[in-house]
Amino acid sequence: MTIPTNPTPPPLLRDKTYDAPSVFKPENLLRAARQQKGLTLAPLPETCLLDPDGDIVRWLLRTGRAERHEHWACYHTELYTFTWDDQTFGIIGNAVGASFAVLLAEQLFASGARLLISLTSAGQIAPNLELPCFVLIDCALRDEGTSYHYLPPSDYAHANPKLIANLEDAFSSLPFPVRQGAVWTTDAPYRETEATIATRKAAGILAVEMEAAALYAFSAARGKPVICLAHVTNQMAQDDGDFEKGEREGASDALMLISMVSRTLNYVERKI
């Protein structure tokens, strides 16, 4: 077999039909999982969370604040439910990376979720960020693979502008600042170089993480509400104090922020 040395475009970008329906549907997988596991269909909380680091889930479990959702039919994860600030949430921990995050997003919405919030840790790119800090991600540079299965090629995947507009004045009462801006989504954090980082910094990127571009592409393609947040905690292990999230591994502040996002967007939806 002759292998072309420089195929153009690469296979990732070839033979895509973005308006065609999917053959493998999350509803079908979940139905099969329920049959095999003897589970009944039960509603999820309307707002569900992805916690790629797992710190929030671990803190909730350690303090007795969360319990396992007995009817979650996913083969790969456990879903937990908890109440915070008079709101009930579902949460999945350790959903690291674009493809895994979108796999779970597909299954959560197929199971009845109405809003998905992802809060991931991120590495600092912009030099003027004071660590740790939070970022409301309004767009993400598509340096990963999953987003290209949902949307045609472009530099950035964007959050739903209506969701972002509704959140712009939502954080003034929080005891910590929340920046809004662009991040860089990578599939390969251990292969980024000084030259690439310098290019991203020049483009005004605030931080680097691993899920947002794919989740926003999914959101746009499927018409599902997704908000991505970043907890910028490190300089990619260039500093001895890297990855320090603060008190309770950052869980209290993170949940305060998540609660505000959920309350604001659900309030707007009820008004509409």
C-alpha positions as CSV (number, residue, x, y, z in Angstrom):
1,M,0.0,0.0,0.0
2,T,1.3,3.4,-0.9
3,I,0.9,5.9,1.9
4,P,0.8,9.6,0.8
5,T,3.4,11.6,2.6
6,N,1.5,14.9,2.8
7,P,-2.2,14.3,2.4
8,T,-4.2,17.5,2.0
9,P,-6.4,18.0,3.9
10,P,-5.6,15.5,6.7
11,P,-8.1,12.7,7.3
12,L,-9.6,14.6,10.2
13,L,-10.9,17.2,7.8
14,R,-11.9,14.9,4.9
15,D,-15.3,13.2,4.2
16,K,-17.3,15.2,6.7
17,T,-21.0,15.8,6.1
18,Y,-22.0,18.1,8.9
19,D,-25.7,18.2,8.1
20,A,-26.0,14.4,8.0
21,P,-27.5,12.6,11.0
22,S,-25.3,10.4,13.2
23,V,-25.5,6.6,12.8
24,F,-24.5,5.9,16.4
25,K,-26.8,7.7,18.8
26,P,-26.4,8.2,22.5
27,E,-30.0,7.3,23.1
28,N,-29.4,3.9,21.7
29,L,-26.3,3.2,23.8
30,L,-28.1,4.3,26.9
31,R,-31.0,2.1,26.2
32,A,-28.8,-0.9,25.8
33,A,-26.9,0.0,29.0
34,R,-30.1,0.2,30.9
35,Q,-31.3,-3.2,29.6
36,Q,-27.9,-4.8,30.5
37,K,-27.7,-3.2,33.9
38,G,-31.4,-3.6,34.8
39,L,-31.8,0.1,35.2
40,T,-35.0,2.1,34.8
41,L,-35.2,5.5,33.2
42,A,-35.2,8.3,35.8
43,P,-34.8,12.1,35.4
44,L,-31.5,13.8,35.9
45,P,-31.1,17.2,37.5
46,E,-31.7,19.9,34.9
47,T,-28.2,21.4,35.4
48,C,-25.3,19.0,35.2
49,L,-21.6,19.6,35.7
50,L,-18.4,18.2,34.3
51,D,-15.5,18.3,36.8
52,P,-12.4,17.2,34.8
53,D,-10.1,17.4,37.7
54,G,-12.5,15.5,40.0
55,D,-11.7,17.8,43.0
56,I,-15.2,19.0,43.4
57,V,-16.6,15.5,43.3
58,R,-14.1,14.3,45.8
59,W,-14.8,17.1,48.2
60,L,-18.6,16.6,47.9
61,L,-18.2,12.9,48.6
62,R,-15.7,13.4,51.5
63,T,-18.0,15.8,53.2
64,G,-21.2,13.7,52.6
65,R,-22.8,16.2,50.3
66,A,-23.3,14.0,47.2
67,E,-24.8,10.7,46.5
68,R,-24.6,8.4,43.4
69,H,-27.4,8.6,40.9
70,E,-28.6,5.0,40.8
71,H,-30.1,5.3,37.3
72,W,-27.2,6.8,35.3
73,A,-26.7,4.3,32.5
74,C,-23.2,5.4,31.2
75,Y,-20.7,2.6,30.9
76,H,-17.7,4.8,31.8
77,T,-18.6,7.1,34.6
78,E,-20.6,7.6,37.8
79,L,-23.0,10.5,38.1
80,Y,-23.6,12.1,41.5
81,T,-26.3,14.5,42.7
82,F,-26.0,17.2,45.3
83,T,-27.7,20.3,46.4
84,W,-25.9,23.7,46.7
85,D,-27.5,27.1,47.3
86,D,-31.0,25.5,47.0
87,Q,-30.2,24.1,43.6
88,T,-29.9,20.4,42.7
89,F,-27.0,19.4,40.3
90,G,-25.7,16.3,38.7
91,I,-21.9,16.0,38.5
92,I,-19.4,13.8,36.7
93,G,-15.8,13.8,37.8
94,N,-12.5,13.2,35.8
95,A,-14.0,14.0,32.4
96,V,-10.6,15.0,31.0
97,G,-10.2,15.8,27.3
98,A,-12.3,17.0,24.4
99,S,-13.6,13.6,23.2
100,F,-14.5,12.3,26.6
101,A,-16.2,15.6,27.6
102,V,-18.4,15.6,24.5
103,L,-19.2,11.9,24.8
104,L,-20.6,12.7,28.2
105,A,-22.3,15.8,27.0
106,E,-24.2,13.8,24.4
107,Q,-25.3,11.3,27.0
108,L,-26.3,13.9,29.6
109,F,-28.6,15.8,27.2
110,A,-30.0,12.5,25.8
111,S,-30.8,11.6,29.5
112,G,-32.7,14.8,30.1
113,A,-30.2,17.5,31.2
114,R,-31.1,21.0,30.1
115,L,-27.9,22.9,30.9
116,L,-24.3,21.7,31.0
117,I,-21.5,23.6,32.9
118,S,-17.9,22.5,32.6
119,L,-15.3,23.8,35.1
120,T,-11.8,22.7,34.2
121,S,-8.4,23.7,35.5
122,A,-6.2,25.6,33.0
123,G,-2.7,26.8,32.5
124,Q,-1.9,30.5,32.4
125,I,-1.1,32.1,29.0
126,A,-1.9,35.8,29.5
127,P,0.9,37.3,31.8
128,N,-1.5,39.6,33.6
129,L,-3.6,36.9,35.3
130,E,-3.4,36.6,39.0
131,L,-3.5,33.0,40.0
132,P,-5.7,31.3,40.9
133,C,-8.5,32.9,39.0
134,F,-11.6,32.1,37.1
135,V,-12.4,32.7,33.4
136,L,-15.8,32.6,31.7
137,I,-14.8,31.2,28.3
138,D,-16.5,33.0,25.4
139,C,-14.5,31.2,22.7
140,A,-11.8,28.5,22.4
141,L,-9.1,28.0,19.8
142,R,-9.7,24.6,18.2
143,D,-6.3,22.8,18.6
144,E,-8.0,19.5,19.2
145,G,-9.8,16.9,17.1
146,T,-13.4,16.5,18.4
147,S,-14.7,19.9,17.4
148,Y,-14.0,19.1,13.7
149,H,-16.5,16.3,13.8
150,Y,-19.3,18.8,14.8
151,L,-18.4,22.0,12.9
152,P,-16.5,22.9,9.7
153,P,-12.9,24.1,10.2
154,S,-12.5,27.5,11.8
155,D,-10.0,29.0,14.2
156,Y,-12.4,29.3,17.2
157,A,-15.5,27.6,18.6
158,H,-17.8,30.1,20.3
159,A,-20.1,30.0,23.2
160,N,-23.7,30.7,22.5
161,P,-23.7,34.6,22.5
162,K,-27.1,34.8,24.3
163,L,-25.8,32.8,27.2
164,I,-22.6,34.9,27.5
165,A,-24.7,38.1,27.3
166,N,-26.9,36.9,30.1
167,L,-23.9,36.2,32.3
168,E,-21.9,39.4,31.7
169,D,-23.2,41.1,34.8
170,A,-23.8,38.0,36.9
171,F,-20.6,37.9,38.9
172,S,-20.3,41.3,40.6
173,S,-21.5,39.9,43.9
174,L,-18.9,37.1,44.0
175,P,-15.9,37.6,46.4
176,F,-13.5,36.9,43.6
177,P,-13.1,38.3,40.0
178,V,-14.2,36.4,36.9
179,R,-12.5,37.2,33.7
180,Q,-14.1,36.7,30.3
181,G,-12.2,35.8,27.2
182,A,-10.6,33.2,24.9
183,V,-8.8,30.0,25.8
184,W,-6.8,27.5,23.8
185,T,-8.0,23.9,23.8
186,T,-5.3,21.4,23.2
187,D,-5.3,17.6,22.9
188,A,-1.6,17.2,23.8
189,P,-0.5,19.4,26.7
190,Y,2.9,17.6,26.9
191,R,3.7,18.5,23.3
192,E,3.3,22.3,23.4
193,T,6.4,24.3,22.8
194,E,7.7,27.8,23.7
195,A,7.1,29.0,20.2
196,T,3.4,27.8,20.2
197,I,2.8,29.3,23.6
198,A,4.3,32.7,22.5
199,T,1.9,32.6,19.4
200,R,-1.1,32.0,21.6
201,K,0.0,34.7,24.0
202,A,0.3,37.2,21.1
203,A,-3.3,36.3,20.0
204,G,-4.7,37.3,23.4
205,I,-5.4,33.9,24.7
206,L,-5.9,33.8,28.5
207,A,-5.3,30.2,29.3
208,V,-4.9,26.7,27.9
209,E,-7.2,23.7,28.8
210,M,-8.5,20.6,27.1
211,E,-12.3,20.6,26.7
212,A,-13.9,23.9,25.8
213,A,-13.6,24.1,22.0
214,A,-15.1,20.6,21.6
215,L,-18.0,21.4,24.0
216,Y,-18.8,24.6,22.3
217,A,-18.7,22.9,18.9
218,F,-21.1,20.3,20.2
219,S,-23.3,23.0,21.7
220,A,-23.5,24.8,18.4
221,A,-24.1,21.7,16.3
222,R,-26.7,20.1,18.6
223,G,-28.4,23.3,19.8
224,K,-27.7,22.5,23.5
225,P,-26.8,25.1,26.1
226,V,-23.2,24.7,27.4
227,I,-21.1,27.1,29.4
228,C,-17.4,26.4,30.0
229,L,-15.4,27.9,32.8
230,A,-11.7,27.7,33.6
231,H,-10.0,27.7,36.9
232,V,-6.6,29.0,36.0
233,T,-4.3,27.5,38.6
234,N,-0.8,27.0,37.0
235,Q,1.9,28.1,34.6
236,M,2.2,24.6,33.2
237,A,4.4,23.4,36.0
238,Q,6.9,26.2,35.6
239,D,6.5,27.3,39.2
240,D,6.8,25.6,42.6
241,G,3.3,26.9,43.6
242,D,1.6,25.6,40.5
243,F,-1.8,23.8,40.7
244,E,-2.8,25.4,44.0
245,K,-6.5,26.0,44.0
246,G,-6.9,27.5,47.4
247,E,-9.1,26.5,50.3
248,R,-10.9,23.1,50.0
249,E,-9.1,22.5,46.8
250,G,-11.0,25.4,45.3
251,A,-14.4,23.6,45.6
252,S,-16.2,26.3,47.6
253,D,-15.3,29.1,45.2
254,A,-16.0,26.8,42.2
255,L,-19.4,25.8,43.5
256,M,-20.2,29.5,44.2
257,L,-19.4,30.4,40.6
258,I,-21.3,27.4,39.2
259,S,-24.3,28.1,41.3
260,M,-24.4,31.7,40.0
261,V,-24.1,30.6,36.4
262,S,-26.9,28.0,36.8
263,R,-29.2,30.4,38.7
264,T,-28.8,33.2,36.2
265,L,-29.3,31.1,33.1
266,N,-32.2,29.1,34.5
267,Y,-33.9,32.3,35.7
268,V,-33.6,33.8,32.2
269,E,-35.0,30.6,30.7
270,R,-38.0,30.7,33.0
271,K,-38.6,34.3,32.1
272,I,-38.6,33.4,28.4
